[in-house]
């Protein structure tokens, strides 16, 4: 069974705007959020990761295996956040 059979795409759904309320929590300080590395599986607070800031953007690396967790690039009128190296991020509710 493929994923479209298990969860048919024609079922009732909302658009991405419905996620706005749930995303409000991300405006707080995320450095205490628990991050799990997609590379090695180790977990810890973002504050414990290794930050490399001498680049066009900021690169956060896993303190265990040094894999790239996320990149934050400033492009003037916008910022681009890439989180390819994060398996999941656990954020405590305020």
N, C-alpha and C positions, 0 to 999 in steps of 0.2 A: 504494500500500500504506500503510495507516495503522499507527500504532504498536502496536495490539493484534494486527494480523496478523503483524508482524515479531517481537514479543515477547508471545506469548499469555499472558494473565493466569492461565490455569489450570495453568501449568507449576509445578514444585516451587519453593517459596519459603519463607522464614523470616519471622518477625515482626520488628518494629523492635528488640526486645531483643537480637537477634544483633549489632547494631551497637555495643553497649556497650563492648566491648573496644577497638574502633577509635576510639571517641570519647574514650578515656582521655587521649589526647595533648593534648586541648584544655584541660586543667587547668594547663598551663604558661603562661608569658608569651607572649601572642600578638602583642605589638607588633612583633616582628621578622618576622612572617608577611607574605609578599608579597600585596598586595591589588590586584585589577584592577577598575577602575571600570566599572560597567555602562553609564554614560552616555557617557564619552569614550574608554574603553579604555586609559587610562594605568595604569601599574603602579608600585608602590613599597611600601615597608614601611608597615604601619599607623602606626608611630611618626611618619611624615612627614605624615600626614593632619592636617587642621585640626579640633581638638576644641572644641566649644561646650558648656560645662558649666553655663551660667546658665539652666537650664530645669528642668522637672520630671524630665528625664532628661538623658543625654549624647548629643550628636549629633556624629558624625564625618563630615566632608566631604572630598571629593576636593580635593587641593591644586592640581590643574590646572584643573578646571571648576567647582568648588564644589558639585557634586551631592552629595546626602546618600548616604553609603555605608552607615552603620548607625546605629541608635538603641538605647540601653540605658536602660530605664526601670525605676526601683525602685518597687515597689508594696508595700513593707512585708515581707510574708512570701514574696515572689517577685520575680524580675526578668524582664523581657521584652526579648529581643534581636531586633531586626528588621534584616535584612540585605538588603533589597530592592535596594540600590544596588551590591551586590558581585557582579560576574560570577563570579569565583572567588577563593579564598583558598589560597595555597600555604604549607603549614606544614612546616618541617623536622622530621624525626624526631629525638628525643633521642639 
